[in-house]
Amino acid sequence: MIKGFRDFIMRGNVIDLAVAVVIGAAFTAVVTAIVDSIITPFIQIFWQPNEDGVVGFPVPDIYGGTVTFPIGALINALISFLAVAIVVYFVFVFPMNKWKEIQAAKAGVEEEPTGPTDVELLVQIRDLLEKQSGVKVSSTPAAGEGDKPAS
């Protein structure tokens, strides 16, 4: 029973999914704190927030007011996403893939041999047809040669 559970847990897709969910949820709080405390003030150096505290490009609207496009929120979201993705990849996915490679090497598993190419299959089919019919298929005229009138 425990061996079956271990085999289930050690499947790559289960581990990858679990890692993504747990680390994504846990690490998001850390990244959000870093972005809010370091990146957002840095962005505010270049763009002043409006009266609502939104950092972005103010554009006059048709009613005489202004609308601010929240570029700061977009930059923060992109940085947060990249930070989480980098940590998940280098801390969990990359080591897990290396571990799988090592386990496969220990088990003596080699890559599957590739099958015959299309040309090799066609040659085999031709040879089988020649053998079954007794007619040499490769001696038939090439395209266009049979169309010449007899002299």
C-alpha positions in Angstrom: 0.0 0.0 0.0 2.8 2.4 0.9 4.7 1.4 -2.3 1.7 2.2 -4.4 1.3 5.6 -2.7 5.0 6.4 -3.2 4.7 5.5 -6.9 1.7 7.7 -7.2 3.4 10.6 -5.5 6.6 10.2 -7.5 4.9 10.6 -10.8 6.2 13.7 -12.5 2.8 15.4 -13.2 1.6 15.0 -9.6 4.8 16.4 -8.2 4.8 19.3 -10.7 1.2 20.2 -9.9 1.7 20.0 -6.2 4.8 22.2 -6.3 3.1 24.8 -8.5 0.1 25.1 -6.2 1.9 25.1 -2.9 4.9 27.3 -3.9 2.7 29.6 -5.9 0.4 30.2 -3.0 3.2 30.5 -0.3 5.7 32.5 -2.3 3.2 35.0 -3.7 3.0 36.7 -0.3 6.8 37.1 -0.2 6.9 38.4 -3.7 4.0 40.8 -3.2 5.7 42.2 -0.1 9.0 42.7 -2.0 7.2 44.3 -4.9 5.1 46.6 -2.7 8.0 47.7 -0.6 10.8 48.0 -3.2 9.5 48.0 -6.8 6.4 50.2 -6.3 8.4 53.0 -4.6 11.0 52.7 -7.4 8.3 53.1 -10.0 6.8 56.1 -8.1 10.2 57.9 -8.6 9.4 58.0 -12.3 5.6 58.3 -12.3 3.7 60.2 -9.6 0.6 58.5 -8.3 -2.7 60.3 -8.9 -5.0 61.4 -6.0 -6.2 57.8 -5.7 -2.7 56.4 -5.3 -2.7 54.8 -8.8 0.7 55.0 -10.6 0.4 55.4 -14.3 -0.2 57.7 -17.3 -2.9 60.3 -16.7 -4.9 61.0 -19.8 -7.6 63.7 -20.1 -11.1 62.2 -20.6 -13.9 63.7 -22.6 -15.7 65.1 -19.5 -12.9 67.3 -18.3 -11.3 65.0 -15.8 -8.4 62.6 -16.1 -8.1 58.8 -16.4 -5.0 57.1 -15.1 -3.8 54.0 -16.9 -2.4 51.8 -14.0 1.0 50.9 -15.5 2.4 50.5 -12.0 0.0 47.6 -11.3 1.0 46.0 -14.6 4.7 46.2 -13.9 4.2 44.9 -10.4 2.2 41.9 -11.6 4.8 41.1 -14.3 7.6 41.3 -11.8 5.7 39.1 -9.3 4.9 36.5 -11.9 8.5 36.3 -13.1 9.9 36.1 -9.6 7.5 33.2 -8.7 8.2 31.4 -11.9 12.0 31.6 -11.6 11.9 30.4 -8.0 9.6 27.5 -8.8 11.7 26.4 -11.8 15.1 26.6 -10.2 14.2 25.4 -6.7 11.8 22.6 -7.7 11.4 21.7 -11.4 15.0 21.7 -12.4 16.2 19.6 -9.4 13.2 17.2 -9.9 14.1 16.7 -13.6 17.8 16.1 -12.7 16.6 13.6 -10.0 14.5 11.8 -12.6 17.5 11.6 -15.0 19.7 10.1 -12.3 17.0 7.6 -11.4 16.6 6.6 -15.1 20.3 6.2 -15.4 20.5 4.0 -12.3 17.6 1.9 -13.6 19.4 1.5 -16.9 16.6 3.0 -18.9 17.7 4.2 -22.3 15.9 6.3 -24.8 13.6 4.3 -27.1 15.2 3.4 -30.4 13.6 5.3 -33.2 11.6 3.3 -35.7 12.4 3.1 -39.4 12.1 6.3 -41.5 9.4 6.7 -44.1 11.9 5.9 -46.9 13.0 2.7 -45.2 9.4 1.7 -44.8 8.7 2.4 -48.5 11.7 0.3 -49.5 10.5 -2.6 -47.4 7.0 -2.3 -48.9 8.5 -2.3 -52.4 10.7 -5.3 -51.6 7.6 -7.2 -50.3 5.6 -6.4 -53.3 8.4 -7.6 -55.6 8.7 -10.8 -53.7 4.9 -11.5 -53.7 4.2 -10.6 -57.3 7.4 -11.7 -58.9 7.5 -8.5 -60.9 10.4 -6.1 -60.3 8.7 -2.9 -59.2 11.8 -0.8 -59.5 12.2 -1.6 -63.2 9.0 0.2 -64.2 9.5 3.4 -66.3 10.0 6.6 -64.5 7.4 9.3 -64.7 7.0 10.6 -68.2 9.1 7.8 -69.9 6.1 5.6 -70.7 4.4 8.5 -72.5 6.8 8.4 -75.5 5.3 7.1 -78.8 6.8 3.9 -80.1 9.0 4.4 -83.2 
